[in-house]
Amino acid sequence: MKLIRETTRVYARNEEGKLVAEITFPMTAPGVYTIDHTFVDPSLRGQGAADQLVRAALEQIQENGGRVEATCSYAVRWLEQHPQVS
């Protein structure tokens, strides 16, 4: 899966151009990015795609000099399970 990175979004498209994975993390306060949405197409489920998305979002947030919060249920659980990363 080739991830495409934007300032507050990371996503992937399949060969046909269909969106198959996405995570969004808008800046919700100065220096604070909130992961509010994670989507993985059923064709990619069980392959670690959501994990890759969260890790890419965290890298992007770090590059932006921000800190992370989450309202997306998957991201909340992921951050709880990986406190050393966040």
C-alpha positions in Angstrom: 0.0 0.0 0.0 1.5 3.3 -1.1 0.6 6.1 1.3 0.0 9.6 0.0 0.8 12.2 2.7 -0.8 15.6 3.1 -0.5 18.1 6.0 -3.4 16.7 7.9 -4.3 13.6 5.9 -2.7 10.3 4.9 -4.5 8.1 2.3 -4.1 5.4 -0.3 -5.8 4.6 -3.6 -5.9 1.3 -5.4 -4.9 0.8 -9.0 -8.3 2.0 -10.2 -8.0 5.2 -8.2 -10.5 4.2 -5.5 -9.9 5.4 -2.0 -9.0 2.3 0.0 -7.4 3.8 3.2 -7.5 7.2 4.9 -6.7 8.9 8.2 -7.4 12.5 9.0 -6.0 14.7 11.7 -7.0 18.3 11.6 -5.3 20.9 13.8 -7.9 21.5 16.5 -5.9 23.9 18.7 -2.5 25.5 18.2 0.0 22.7 17.9 -2.6 20.0 18.5 -3.7 17.5 15.8 -6.7 15.3 16.5 -7.0 12.0 14.7 -10.7 12.1 14.0 -11.2 9.5 11.2 -9.7 6.2 10.1 -11.0 4.3 7.1 -9.8 1.0 5.7 -11.6 -0.7 2.7 -12.7 -4.2 3.4 -10.3 -5.5 0.8 -7.4 -4.4 3.1 -8.8 -5.4 6.5 -6.6 -7.7 8.6 -3.4 -6.6 6.8 -2.2 -4.0 9.2 -3.4 -1.0 7.0 -5.0 0.9 9.9 -1.8 0.5 12.0 0.2 1.9 9.0 -2.1 4.8 8.8 -1.8 5.7 12.5 2.0 5.4 12.4 2.1 7.6 9.2 -0.2 10.2 10.9 2.0 10.3 14.0 5.1 10.8 11.8 3.3 13.6 9.9 2.2 15.3 13.2 5.7 15.1 14.6 7.1 16.6 11.4 4.5 19.4 11.8 5.8 20.0 15.3 2.5 19.1 16.9 1.2 16.8 19.5 -1.6 14.2 19.0 -5.0 13.7 20.4 -7.7 11.3 19.1 -11.5 11.1 18.9 -11.5 8.2 16.4 -12.2 5.0 18.3 -9.5 3.0 16.5 -6.8 5.7 17.1 -7.8 6.0 20.7 -7.3 2.2 21.3 -4.1 2.3 19.2 -2.6 5.1 21.3 -3.6 3.3 24.5 -1.9 0.2 23.3 1.3 2.0 22.1 2.0 4.7 24.8 5.7 4.7 24.0 5.0 5.8 20.4 2.6 8.7 21.1 
